[in-house]
Amino acid sequence: MNVQLRLNEIETYIGQYHILQGISFEVNRGEVTVLLGRNGAGKTTTLRTMMGLNPASKGVIELNGEQIHRYPTYTIAQKGIGYVPEDQGIFPELTVEENMKVAIKKENEETSERQDYILDLFPDLKKYWKRNGGLLSGGQKQMLSIARAYVNNNKLLLIDEPSKGLAPIMVEKVMESILQMKEKTTIVLVEQNFRMASTIGDHFYIIDDGKTVQNGRMNVLRENEEMRRKYLGIA
Amino acid sequence: MELFFNLTLNGLATGMLIFLLAAGLTLIFGLMDVLNFAHGGLFAWGAYSGTWIYASTGSFFIGIMGAVATGMLLGWIIEKWMIKPVYGNHVQQILITLGLMLVLSELLKVVWGPNQISASPPDVLKGSWVIGDIIIIKYRVFIIAVGLLIFLIVQYILKRTKIGLVVRAGVMNKEMVQSLGINIHKVFMLVFMVGAGMAALGGVLVGPYSGVIHAGMGMEFAILAFIVVVIGGMRSFPGSILAAILVGLSGSFMAYYVPDLSLAVNMLLMAVVLIFRPKGLFGLKG
């Protein structure tokens, strides 16, 4: 396994608050790495720091060996990172079609194929192609957000809590889609739903108080009830 | 009938001039979260530079193009050197743009002197058409046509092109646009320059309409433009033209029937909209 993304001792402030106080982890190419931790531990800030939305004040982020932590957000995205934020970031007054068009960096055969693939995965998006993004259900918005991140040939997807606020049936759909996409791209996933995280994830990192405190293969966590109880508050 | 028609034509022409100023304001605010109080200064610079170029070259068309170019150049300078360093800080933006408004107005006096300058339309746009009892002043029709044309062009760009799509998306969620790999600052710059160019176009057109231009004209029109932006909705481009026409018409009719209330009626209109629809008649959510 070769390392695609590496974070080394990342620290991030939001205003006067020292949110990330030493985040280090590695993401292997072709794997799903899950960031776990309680609410407020710093998982979302970690993804936002990787995207340059909350720039790191210390530490190094490398993508394929290239340091990217000083780049502006759009350059980081151009390097091949797709981002699905916690609030989905849908443009509410644009149609599903327009939301996709904004995302497509270059219209060519490849993006057209990727779009067809993702629309087959999420047929609801095809059905509501001309509907405004703001009128979609929570699950459909999540699908659109994932589709937008996937449509370009991104090497890495950062997905923030895709199951949040969704009905169980939608959670299943989103989970299945991520499992399928896993075959084509590397994924960093922030997820509170442990069942989903443990089904999809290959590797985990636990973040606590802004620091990475534990990591390992997902099956280790599945079998370690004490660790789950201590850091995630679940049995 | 004749009176009604003339007041309507007058109101529409004034509305279009306000629209050219307000459209840039609403786009700049919507996309960049910048309340640009210097916008009126760009309007006045368009009036002076355009009138001067027209007088120097004898071509009204070149005067218009020169005014738009001046506005866009000033817009580029202002965005790059004065607005960009204070993105996200509204207090500093207000102070800087208000200061700029004063500087731009005073600079006009330095370059062209403190006295007002007379302006007239080219021969082809002078005079009027007479249809029955109705007299149609050509220059007013010209202003309405230019305003409508600009509206249609900008609306086409916003609705049908990728850059327009990016601008509309940016108005809704700037962070997400950047996360999709788009350099939003380049878009900011472009929108600011286009907004400045439209303001300057309004300025050069207003000279022959009112007969004179003066350094304080920017502030006068900017107040009306801010009222239009509030009524139409802070982020809505179509809202800005409809509200501008509303303000132009109400001003025109009130100035004839109840002259004392002609400015107050716009304030009143704005207050009513703010009470019942705080986001404006066509304001976007969020």
Interface residues (C-beta under 8 A of the other chain):
Chain A: M51 L53 P72 T73 Y74 A77 Q78 Y83 P85 G89 F91 P92 E93 L94 E98 N99 K101 V102 A103 K105 G134 R148 N152
Chain B: K162 L165 V166 R168 A169 M172 N173 E175 M176 V177 Q178 S179 L180 G181 I182 N183 I184 L284 K285 G286
